[in-house]
Amino acid sequence: MNHEVKIHDKHFVELIAAGKIQERITEIAININDAYKGKKPIFLGVLNGAFLFAADLFKKINTDCEISFIRVSSYSGTQSTDK
């Protein structure tokens, strides 16, 4: 069952269930743990959109690593500035 969410004047419909997203995050973490075992990768997240994804992912990363975030924007409110 799809859920609809309204934020300000925008309507959104859930396309992927939260459980499916968490399953995929776990798969990605397993792949990262395998690929970077014995290494120290640096991850860069783009705020604000990647924050919750990164938090969920890093709970499952068990290799030594670093994370940092950058903030970029091409929007003012809900409209693109085209920059």
Buried (B, 14 or more C-beta within 10 A) or exposed (E): EEEEEEEEEEEEEEEEEEEEEEEEBBEBBEEBBEEBEEEEEEBEBEEEEBEEEBEBBBEBBEBEBEBEEEEEEEEEEEEEEEE
